[in-house]
Amino acid sequence: MPDDAIAILLPLLLTFLAIALALLIRPSVHFRLRPNVSMPNTPWIRLQIRMIGLVFCLMLLAALFYLSAGVVKPRFLKGVSSNILVALWIAFATLAVNGIASALLWRISAFRAFIRGRYPSEKMQDPSWERRMTWIFCLVLLFVVASSLVLAAEGYHP
């Protein structure tokens, strides 16, 4: 790939990565900047926004590693990109299954009662719960990237 294309694509990818990290870490900022009547600022929606942020982060990291493969150790970085791509497919499938399953299960009154009893609104609005969810999603992203790096260093990649 020509250096001009990398010089154009790299800042663009880094900008999108910053947006994806904002969705992952602070989804409430998304609702403050772009209020939406059909998507209220609820803990459940913020959890789904975090999952979308995780998928975007994985997608952009795979692209960044693939683009940077031309600079240093192309086989290693292409392996990391391939491993992150596998994790991206898994995360995307999990997001789709989770969305469909939650939409179907939410129609069952027993499930709604169980969720509302287990996770009351005041518990899910608690800032400590938000911080815990942020830590969990960031650790998942870190684990995926670290395991992709280790697996690529060992030579395991599709």
C-alpha positions in Angstrom: 0.0 0.0 0.0 1.4 3.4 -0.9 2.6 5.7 1.9 0.2 8.4 0.8 -2.8 6.0 1.4 -1.5 5.1 4.9 -0.9 8.7 5.7 -4.6 9.4 4.8 -6.1 6.3 6.4 -4.2 6.3 9.7 -5.6 9.5 11.1 -9.1 8.5 9.9 -8.8 5.2 11.6 -7.5 6.7 14.8 -10.4 9.2 14.8 -12.9 6.4 14.5 -11.0 4.4 17.2 -11.4 7.4 19.6 -15.1 7.4 18.9 -15.3 3.7 19.4 -13.5 4.0 22.7 -15.8 6.7 23.8 -18.8 4.4 23.1 -17.0 1.7 25.0 -16.0 3.8 28.1 -18.6 6.6 28.3 -21.8 5.6 26.4 -23.7 8.3 28.3 -21.7 11.0 26.4 -23.3 9.6 23.2 -26.8 10.3 24.6 -25.8 13.8 25.8 -24.4 14.8 22.4 -27.0 13.0 20.3 -30.3 12.7 22.2 -32.7 10.2 20.7 -36.4 9.8 21.7 -36.6 6.2 20.5 -33.5 5.2 22.4 -33.7 6.4 26.0 -30.7 6.7 28.2 -31.3 3.5 30.2 -28.7 1.2 31.7 -29.7 -1.6 29.3 -29.2 0.6 26.3 -25.9 1.8 27.7 -24.8 -1.8 28.0 -25.7 -2.4 24.4 -23.9 0.7 23.3 -20.8 -0.6 25.1 -21.0 -3.8 23.2 -21.3 -1.9 19.9 -18.2 0.1 21.0 -16.3 -3.2 21.7 -17.2 -4.4 18.2 -16.1 -1.1 16.6 -12.8 -1.1 18.6 -12.1 -4.7 17.5 -12.9 -3.8 13.9 -10.7 -0.7 13.9 -7.8 -2.5 15.7 -7.8 -5.2 13.1 -7.6 -2.6 10.4 -4.8 -0.7 12.2 -2.7 -3.9 12.7 -3.2 -4.9 9.1 -2.2 -1.4 7.9 0.9 -1.3 10.2 2.0 -4.7 8.9 3.8 -3.0 6.1 6.0 -1.2 8.5 7.3 -3.8 11.0 7.2 -7.6 10.9 4.4 -8.0 8.5 3.8 -11.7 9.3 3.4 -11.0 13.0 1.1 -8.0 12.6 -1.0 -9.8 9.9 -1.4 -12.7 12.4 -2.5 -10.3 15.1 -5.0 -8.8 12.7 -6.3 -12.2 11.8 -6.7 -13.2 15.4 -8.5 -9.9 16.2 -10.7 -10.5 13.2 -11.8 -13.9 14.6 -12.6 -12.2 17.9 -14.5 -9.6 16.0 -16.7 -12.3 14.4 -17.3 -13.8 17.8 -18.2 -10.5 19.4 -20.5 -9.6 16.5 -22.3 -12.9 16.7 -22.6 -12.5 20.5 -24.0 -9.0 20.0 -26.6 -10.3 17.4 -27.6 -13.3 19.5 -27.8 -11.1 22.7 -29.9 -8.5 21.0 -32.4 -11.0 19.5 -32.5 -13.1 22.7 -33.1 -10.1 25.0 -35.8 -8.8 22.7 -37.6 -12.2 22.7 -37.1 -12.8 26.4 -38.2 -9.3 27.4 -41.7 -10.2 26.1 -42.0 -12.9 28.8 -43.4 -11.3 32.0 -41.6 -13.8 34.3 -38.3 -12.8 32.7 -39.0 -9.1 33.2 -40.0 -9.7 36.8 -36.8 -11.7 37.4 -34.6 -9.0 35.9 -36.3 -6.2 37.6 -36.0 -8.0 40.9 -32.4 -9.0 40.4 -31.3 -5.6 39.0 -33.5 -2.8 40.4 -33.3 0.5 38.6 -31.5 2.3 41.4 -28.7 -0.4 41.4 -28.2 -0.1 37.6 -28.2 3.7 37.8 -25.5 3.6 40.5 -22.2 5.1 39.3 -20.3 2.1 40.8 -22.2 -0.3 38.5 -21.3 1.9 35.5 -17.7 1.9 36.5 -17.8 -1.9 36.9 -19.3 -2.3 33.4 -16.6 0.0 32.0 -13.9 -2.0 33.6 -15.4 -5.3 32.4 -15.6 -4.2 28.8 -12.2 -2.6 28.8 -10.7 -5.8 30.3 -12.4 -7.9 27.6 -10.9 -5.6 24.9 -7.5 -5.8 26.6 -7.7 -9.6 26.9 -8.6 -10.0 23.2 -5.7 -7.8 22.1 -3.3 -9.5 24.5 -4.3 -13.0 23.5 -4.1 -12.0 19.8 -0.6 -10.7 20.3 0.5 -13.8 22.2 -1.1 -16.2 19.8 0.4 -14.4 16.8 3.8 -14.4 18.5 3.5 -18.2 18.8 2.5 -18.5 15.2 -1.2 -19.3 15.8 -3.4 -17.4 13.4 -6.0 -18.4 10.7 
